[in-house]
Amino acid sequence: MLAAGLGAVPQVLAQETFVIVPDNPGGGSGVGNAVATSNVNVRRGPGTSYAVVDVLRAGQSVRISNCNGGWCWVNHGGPSGWVSQNFLSRTGGGGGDSNVRRRACFYDDIRFRGRSFCVGVGDSNRDLGSWNNRIASISISGSMTVEVCEDRNFRRCEDFNRDVATLPWWLDGNISSFRTFR
């Protein structure tokens, strides 16, 4: 039973699949480059009780400034914040982008939220089955093109080669097939 005055429980914005990433072997501060291993929330503080300020998408590059107690402060293209170290994979010292694999993820809510599935270059599906007419946003990691189609069997299609946080009105919830290209 909830105590009075606690208010609503915040909605989880990313599906957080558990992946174990070891701490730095030297036990240092954790500074370096990394990529998100799955969709993961960026939070105001080091723990799940802190507010969500952003969502990292699987494969997205970040710069780690500091790690403490299994949480890392990350900088990226969006608001900086804390991410569980379990969802980060180290990429070495360089730019980090060269290690991002080509992948497209489809989400059933705008701004890369909700349920999702991901595919690689060369993947296609001529009939989305239970995902038919559910896709609302698409994230694209690496250099690739995603062709989404209003009809099954790749009819009435449109190509995208960068993230689409909100699909155009004629495609929002109206995608029945897709293909990906390099």
Phi, psi and omega in degrees: 000136181279140176285149181299142176089358180284334179078190183284148175282130182295145179284136176285131186266338181229146174281121187254095176283136185281121176228129181270125175238122183294154174296166174306133181303326181278354180071020183284199187285345178089010182295138177154187179262151179205168170235151176287132181276344175201176175296132184211144179285142170260128188241161179292332182220172184279076177167161182287349178280350180274153182296148176277129179251343181192175175230126171276139176267151178307131179089354181287136181278143177221163172248121180273126178265326185195145174234143181203125176061033178086005179237142181238138173277122184240148172245138179202196182291347180246198179299136176287155179177193184263136178229140176299131181299338180295344183248019179237140176238125182296142180241003180096188190278334189290208185291335178089324184295332181294341181265358179282123180277156180287123182201144174240136178239137181251134185238148180269009175222160180291162178058038172061043180238167179087197178291152183210162167218153185235151180222164178253182178297136179089354178280152177205162176209115184278350178210109188285358176056239183292345177268359180304128177060031179244343188287130182239342177205158183223129172252141183233119178254133181082182183268106179200167177240138176245125175255117178250143187232141180291330183245159174298161178061034171061051176246143180057071189250161175219141182259145174226141177234014174212169182306144176233096183292327176221118181292153173303152187306324183286345178253338183301115182067025184221035180252128183243347177203163179205161169215156178235148182224159175284000000 
